[in-house]
């Protein structure tokens, strides 16, 4: 019986070892399967995120392409309009200036002649704005130091800024982004000109840029009267303006440039007072 019990115990020990090995193997398989499932889920989430970003970028580029196609047609009409209009305008302006300089005309006629010349200049400026607006945007991307471009635009507007004693802060613009430098300068000029015209005397304007991972955003803030909620989508439409002296094409040109780059622009309130123009989806190159 002792020998039989020993053999039986040996058989039980052998059976237990096989079961433990099988359990360990099963545990390892389950762990590997769980790990692979986790990696698969994470990969799917990342793939969906990249797909959403790619789709968003494709939509913006399609919008820019459609806009450029429309602008090519408009540019042909603008070229013909410029050719047929500039020469008569120059003749009218020249004759008005000649009349205003004559000694044998009355003061009233002289004043009217000056007004004719000024109105001719205003129409010519509007015509140039229209031609500029209708020109297709061909982007030549380079690495652009945002702070340097902002500095150049501020110097160009220094007369308006000093005249109204505006406090302008542009310290937070030290980024390098991919952009067409000339078009970026024009867009910033229009945005800052719009802000200087909107703010009161001794007003405040802030230009700031912030990086968020692989993208960046640029903001132009002011403490002017702001833009009513119902008009924030309309201000980017051609010829919509709240300024009596404006042409209504400044912000429309800004939106053209922004869309041509694949960016987005929006207008929002600047609490407690004013407006914020925010350009998003900029691609930073490096931090200065």
C-alpha positions as CSV (number, residue, x, y, z in Angstrom):
1,X,0.0,0.0,0.0
2,X,2.9,2.3,0.7
3,X,4.3,1.7,-2.7
4,X,0.9,2.3,-4.3
5,X,0.4,5.5,-2.4
6,X,3.8,6.7,-3.5
7,X,3.0,6.0,-7.1
8,X,-0.4,7.7,-6.8
9,X,1.2,10.8,-5.2
10,X,3.8,11.0,-8.0
11,X,1.0,10.9,-10.6
12,X,-0.8,13.7,-8.8
13,X,2.4,15.8,-8.7
14,X,2.9,15.3,-12.4
15,X,-0.6,16.2,-13.2
16,X,-0.4,19.5,-11.1
17,X,2.8,20.6,-12.8
18,X,1.2,20.3,-16.3
19,X,-1.8,22.2,-15.1
20,X,0.3,25.0,-13.7
21,X,2.3,25.2,-17.0
22,X,-0.9,25.4,-18.9
23,X,-2.3,28.1,-16.7
24,X,0.9,30.2,-17.1
25,X,0.9,29.7,-20.8
26,X,-2.8,30.7,-20.9
27,X,-2.1,33.8,-18.8
28,X,0.7,34.9,-21.1
29,X,-1.5,34.4,-24.2
30,X,-4.3,36.5,-22.6
31,X,-1.8,39.2,-21.7
32,X,-0.5,39.3,-25.2
33,X,-4.0,39.4,-26.7
34,X,-5.0,42.2,-24.3
35,X,-1.8,44.2,-25.2
36,X,-2.4,43.8,-28.9
37,X,-6.1,44.8,-28.4
38,X,-5.0,47.9,-26.6
39,X,-2.4,48.8,-29.3
40,X,-5.1,48.2,-31.9
41,X,-7.6,50.6,-30.1
42,X,-4.9,53.3,-29.7
43,X,-3.9,52.9,-33.3
44,X,-7.5,53.2,-34.4
45,X,-8.0,56.4,-32.4
46,X,-4.8,58.0,-33.7
47,X,-5.8,57.0,-37.3
48,X,-9.3,58.5,-36.9
49,X,-7.7,61.7,-35.4
50,X,-5.3,62.0,-38.3
51,X,-8.1,61.3,-40.8
52,X,-10.2,64.0,-39.3
53,X,-7.3,66.5,-39.5
54,X,-6.6,65.5,-43.1
55,X,-10.2,65.8,-44.0
56,X,-10.3,69.3,-42.4
57,X,-7.2,70.4,-44.3
58,X,-8.6,69.0,-47.6
59,X,-11.8,70.9,-47.1
60,X,-9.9,74.2,-46.5
61,X,-7.7,73.6,-49.5
62,X,-10.7,72.8,-51.7
63,X,-12.3,76.1,-50.6
64,X,-9.1,77.9,-51.4
65,X,-9.0,76.3,-54.9
66,X,-12.6,77.1,-55.6
67,X,-12.0,80.7,-54.5
68,X,-8.9,81.0,-56.8
69,X,-10.9,79.7,-59.8
70,X,-13.6,82.3,-59.1
71,X,-10.9,85.0,-58.7
72,X,-9.4,84.2,-62.1
73,X,-12.6,85.0,-63.8
74,X,-13.0,88.2,-61.7
75,X,-9.5,89.2,-62.5
76,X,-10.2,89.2,-66.3
77,X,-13.2,91.5,-65.7
78,X,-11.1,93.7,-63.4
79,X,-8.3,94.1,-65.9
80,X,-10.8,95.3,-68.6
81,X,-12.5,97.6,-66.0
82,X,-9.1,99.1,-65.1
83,X,-8.2,99.7,-68.7
84,X,-11.5,101.4,-69.5
85,X,-11.7,103.4,-66.3
86,X,-8.3,104.6,-65.3
87,X,-7.6,106.8,-68.4
88,X,-10.9,108.8,-68.2
89,X,-10.4,109.2,-64.4
90,X,-6.8,110.5,-64.9
91,X,-8.1,113.0,-67.5
92,X,-10.9,114.2,-65.2
93,X,-8.5,114.6,-62.3
94,X,-6.0,116.5,-64.4
95,X,-8.6,118.9,-65.8
96,X,-10.0,119.5,-62.3
97,X,-6.5,120.3,-61.0
98,X,-5.9,122.7,-63.9
99,X,-9.1,124.5,-63.1
100,X,-8.4,124.7,-59.4
101,X,-5.0,126.4,-60.2
102,X,-6.4,129.1,-62.5
103,X,-6.4,132.6,-61.1
104,X,-9.5,133.7,-63.1
105,X,-11.9,131.3,-61.4
106,X,-14.0,131.9,-58.3
107,X,-13.3,130.4,-55.0
108,X,-16.4,128.2,-55.3
109,X,-15.3,126.7,-58.6
110,X,-11.8,126.2,-57.2
111,X,-13.3,124.3,-54.2
112,X,-15.5,122.2,-56.5
113,X,-12.5,121.4,-58.7
114,X,-10.5,120.2,-55.7
115,X,-13.5,118.0,-54.7
116,X,-13.6,116.5,-58.2
117,X,-9.9,115.6,-58.0
118,X,-10.4,114.1,-54.5
119,X,-13.3,112.0,-55.6
120,X,-11.4,110.8,-58.7
121,X,-8.6,109.7,-56.3
122,X,-11.1,107.9,-54.2
123,X,-12.6,106.0,-57.2
124,X,-9.1,105.1,-58.4
125,X,-8.3,103.7,-54.9
126,X,-11.5,101.6,-54.9
127,X,-10.6,100.4,-58.4
128,X,-7.2,99.3,-57.2
129,X,-8.7,97.6,-54.2
130,X,-11.0,95.7,-56.5
131,X,-8.2,94.6,-58.8
132,X,-6.2,93.5,-55.7
133,X,-9.1,91.6,-54.4
134,X,-9.8,89.8,-57.7
135,X,-6.2,88.7,-58.1
136,X,-5.7,84.9,-57.6
137,X,-3.5,84.0,-54.6
138,X,-0.5,81.9,-55.5
139,X,1.2,81.0,-52.2
140,X,5.1,80.8,-52.0
141,X,5.7,79.4,-48.6
142,X,9.0,80.2,-46.8
143,X,10.0,80.3,-43.1
144,X,8.8,83.7,-41.9
145,X,9.7,85.3,-38.6
146,X,6.3,86.6,-37.4
147,X,7.8,89.2,-35.1
148,X,9.8,90.8,-37.9
149,X,6.7,91.0,-40.1
150,X,4.6,92.5,-37.3
151,X,7.4,95.1,-36.6
152,X,7.4,96.2,-40.3
153,X,3.6,96.6,-40.3
154,X,3.7,98.6,-37.1
155,X,6.3,100.9,-38.5
156,X,4.2,101.4,-41.6
157,X,1.2,102.4,-39.4
158,X,3.3,104.4,-36.9
159,X,1.8,107.7,-38.1
160,X,-1.8,106.6,-37.4
161,X,-0.7,104.9,-34.1
162,X,1.1,108.1,-32.9
163,X,-1.7,110.4,-34.0
164,X,-4.3,108.5,-31.9
165,X,-1.7,107.7,-29.1
166,X,-2.5,104.0,-29.3
167,X,-0.8,101.6,-27.0
168,X,0.3,98.6,-29.1
169,X,1.7,95.4,-27.6
170,X,3.3,92.9,-29.9
171,X,5.8,91.2,-27.6
172,X,4.2,87.7,-27.9
173,X,4.8,87.2,-31.6
174,X,8.2,85.4,-31.5
175,X,7.4,82.5,-33.8
176,X,8.6,81.3,-37.1
177,X,5.8,80.0,-39.4
178,X,5.4,78.7,-42.9
179,X,3.8,81.4,-45.0
180,X,4.0,83.7,-48.0
181,X,5.8,86.7,-46.4
182,X,4.3,89.3,-48.7
183,X,0.7,88.1,-48.3
184,X,1.1,87.7,-44.6
185,X,2.4,91.3,-44.4
186,X,-0.7,92.5,-46.3
187,X,-3.1,90.5,-44.1
188,X,-1.5,91.8,-40.9
189,X,-1.5,95.4,-42.4
190,X,-5.2,95.2,-43.1
191,X,-6.0,93.8,-39.7
192,X,-4.0,96.4,-37.8
193,X,-5.3,99.2,-40.0
194,X,-8.8,98.0,-39.2
195,X,-8.0,98.0,-35.4
196,X,-6.4,101.5,-35.5
197,X,-9.5,102.9,-37.2
198,X,-11.8,101.1,-34.7
199,X,-10.1,102.0,-31.3
200,X,-10.7,105.4,-29.7
201,X,-7.9,107.9,-28.9
202,X,-5.4,106.4,-26.4
203,X,-6.9,102.9,-27.3
204,X,-5.2,99.6,-27.0
205,X,-4.2,97.0,-29.6
206,X,-2.5,93.7,-28.8
207,X,-0.9,91.3,-31.3
208,X,-0.1,87.8,-29.9
209,X,0.8,84.4,-31.2
210,X,0.7,81.1,-29.4
211,X,1.9,77.7,-30.3
212,X,-0.3,74.6,-29.6
213,X,1.6,71.4,-30.5
214,X,2.0,71.2,-34.3
215,X,-0.1,74.3,-34.9
216,X,-0.2,78.0,-33.9
217,X,-2.7,80.8,-33.7
218,X,-2.3,84.6,-34.3
219,X,-4.6,87.1,-32.6
220,X,-5.2,90.9,-33.1
221,X,-7.1,92.3,-30.2
222,X,-8.5,95.8,-29.7
223,X,-10.7,97.7,-27.3
224,X,-12.8,99.4,-29.9
225,X,-16.6,99.2,-30.2
226,X,-16.4,95.5,-31.2
227,X,-18.5,93.7,-33.8
228,X,-22.1,92.8,-33.1
229,X,-22.8,89.0,-33.1
230,X,-25.0,89.3,-36.2
231,X,-22.3,90.9,-38.3
232,X,-19.3,88.8,-37.4
233,X,-19.8,86.5,-40.4
234,X,-20.7,89.4,-42.8
235,X,-17.6,91.5,-42.1
236,X,-15.5,89.2,-44.4
237,X,-17.8,89.7,-47.3
238,X,-16.7,92.1,-50.1
239,X,-18.0,95.7,-49.8
240,X,-19.4,95.2,-46.3
241,X,-18.1,98.0,-44.1
242,X,-19.0,100.1,-41.1
243,X,-16.5,102.7,-41.9
244,X,-17.7,105.6,-44.1
245,X,-14.2,106.0,-45.7
246,X,-13.6,102.2,-46.1
247,X,-13.8,100.3,-49.3
248,X,-15.2,97.2,-47.7
249,X,-12.5,95.0,-49.2
250,X,-9.8,95.0,-46.5
251,X,-11.1,92.1,-44.4
252,X,-12.3,90.3,-47.6
253,X,-8.6,90.3,-48.8
254,X,-7.5,89.1,-45.4
255,X,-9.9,86.1,-45.6
256,X,-8.6,85.4,-49.2
257,X,-5.0,85.2,-48.0
258,X,-5.9,83.1,-44.9
259,X,-7.9,80.6,-46.9
260,X,-5.2,80.4,-49.6
261,X,-2.8,79.3,-46.9
262,X,-5.2,76.6,-45.6
263,X,-5.8,78.6,-42.4
264,X,-9.0,79.8,-40.8
265,X,-10.0,83.3,-39.4
266,X,-12.8,84.2,-37.1
267,X,-14.0,87.3,-35.3
268,X,-15.1,87.1,-31.6
269,X,-15.7,89.6,-28.8
270,X,-12.8,90.8,-26.7
271,X,-14.0,91.0,-23.1
272,X,-14.9,93.4,-21.7
273,X,-14.8,95.5,-24.8
274,X,-13.6,95.3,-28.4
275,X,-13.0,92.6,-31.0
276,X,-10.6,89.7,-31.6
277,X,-9.5,88.5,-35.0
278,X,-8.0,85.1,-34.6
279,X,-6.1,83.2,-37.4
280,X,-5.7,79.5,-36.6
281,X,-4.0,76.4,-38.1
282,X,-0.7,78.2,-38.7
283,X,2.2,75.8,-39.1
284,X,5.2,76.8,-36.9
285,X,8.7,76.0,-38.0
286,X,10.7,76.8,-34.8
287,X,10.7,78.9,-31.7
288,X,13.0,81.9,-31.7
